[in-house]
Amino acid sequence: MPPPNGTSQHPIRRALISAAFYGSLLAAALWLAYDIRFLDGFKFGLDTTHRSQIFANRPMALLWAIPLKLVLLIAFGQFKGILYYFRLRDALRLGVALLLSSVAIYLIILSGPFTEIPRGVLLIDFNLSLIFCMIFRTGIRVWKEATDKSDEVGTVERIAIVGAGSAGAQLAADIQSRRGHGLKPICFLDDDVDKHGLEIHGLPVLGAPEKLAFLKDRLELTEVILALPTVSARRIREVTAICAENSLRTLVVPSLRELATGRVRTSDIRPVSLEDLLGRMPAQLDEHAIDSIAEGRVVLVSGAGGSIGSEIARQIAARRPARLLILDQCEVLLYQVEQDLINMGYGAVITPLVADVTDVSRMDAIFAKYRPGLVLHAAAHKHVPMM
């Protein structure tokens, strides 16, 4: 019979099966604790009659001690969780439940009429119970991971996690425990040289993100997840650029302040956004106010052939100006912008003007002829140190 996985069974049935497994393990631990405590080498002066009486009381001890342990396990949620999800927090809760059950048994023995259990047996029983239950839960997890083939169906993304800190470690553990998501973590990358060569959840830390160009083909990587919730926006931009250069899809884990639980899960992963690259929230434009400035007016954009000026021209053209004057000293660039605006449907309001803004007489003539009501000056040298 395979271990219960707790995914498809009715909650009551699942609890009963868990109780049967836990009860069997706890009974075996207590039974064996008697045998270990009273081995020939550990009699400590007990006569045969007293020793026989202790062993005769063993079945009665099991009858009341095991139900008490199960009640405390229930109180600590051991029957609610899915058995193969077993991590450090679950192990700590299990250990506390077993420790408190041993303390409760000892206090009951001191104050009540229940069958006495020797203190040495209680100590051995606690250790054996903890070991047996840990092996049981760990074994179910190993069995589940060994038999789960769901991640072998379809395309599996081979992932490098950038960030070997707490967020990256939580993410790797969550991906490894959730099979069938099409994600397979392969390695970590981190700027901290002290972590290079180490392993986290069985995954090696292979170096800094700059090694992606070398590792991509070697490890057949297809995606990169940035688990850098506290790093600067500048570093996010640098790593994102490295991923883009190597044709790697880039995802990101939100900052810990954005996460409702403070813990990182697979469901938190999202594409890199503008906010990640800016390191702040983007400014919110008052579109209505901008429209009112340009709508129905004659607008002149200087330096319209450049990257900034051409984008300004596109934005203004979309805001229904009476006339859009695009001005630049380079007729080649100006022509390209003019054709772009015509293709966008703004040809009726476009007037291209070849002129140098330092030519005073030419600019006076343009202003006298068209009388612009709004001037957006974008004419400038792009490579200032060379000028």
Secondary structure, DSSP 8 states (H G I E B T S, - for coil): -----SSSS-HHHHHHHHHHHHHHHHHHHHHHHHHHHTSGGG-TT--HHHHHHHHHHHHHHHHHHHHHHHHHHHHTTTTTS-TT---HHHHHHHHHHHHHHHHHHHHHHHHSSS----HHHHHHHHHHHHHHHHHHHHHHHHHHHHH--GGGSS--EEEEEE--SHHHHHHHHHHHHSTTSSEEEEEEE-S-GGGTT-EETTEEB---GGGHHHHHHHHT--EEEE--TTS-HHHHHHHHHHHHHTT-EEEE---TTT-SSSS--GGG-EE--HHHHHTS------HHHHHHHHTTSEEEEETTTSHHHHHHHHHHHTT--SEEEEEES-HHHHHHHHHHHHHTT-GGGEEEEE--TT-HHHHHHHHHHH--SEEEE----SSGGG-
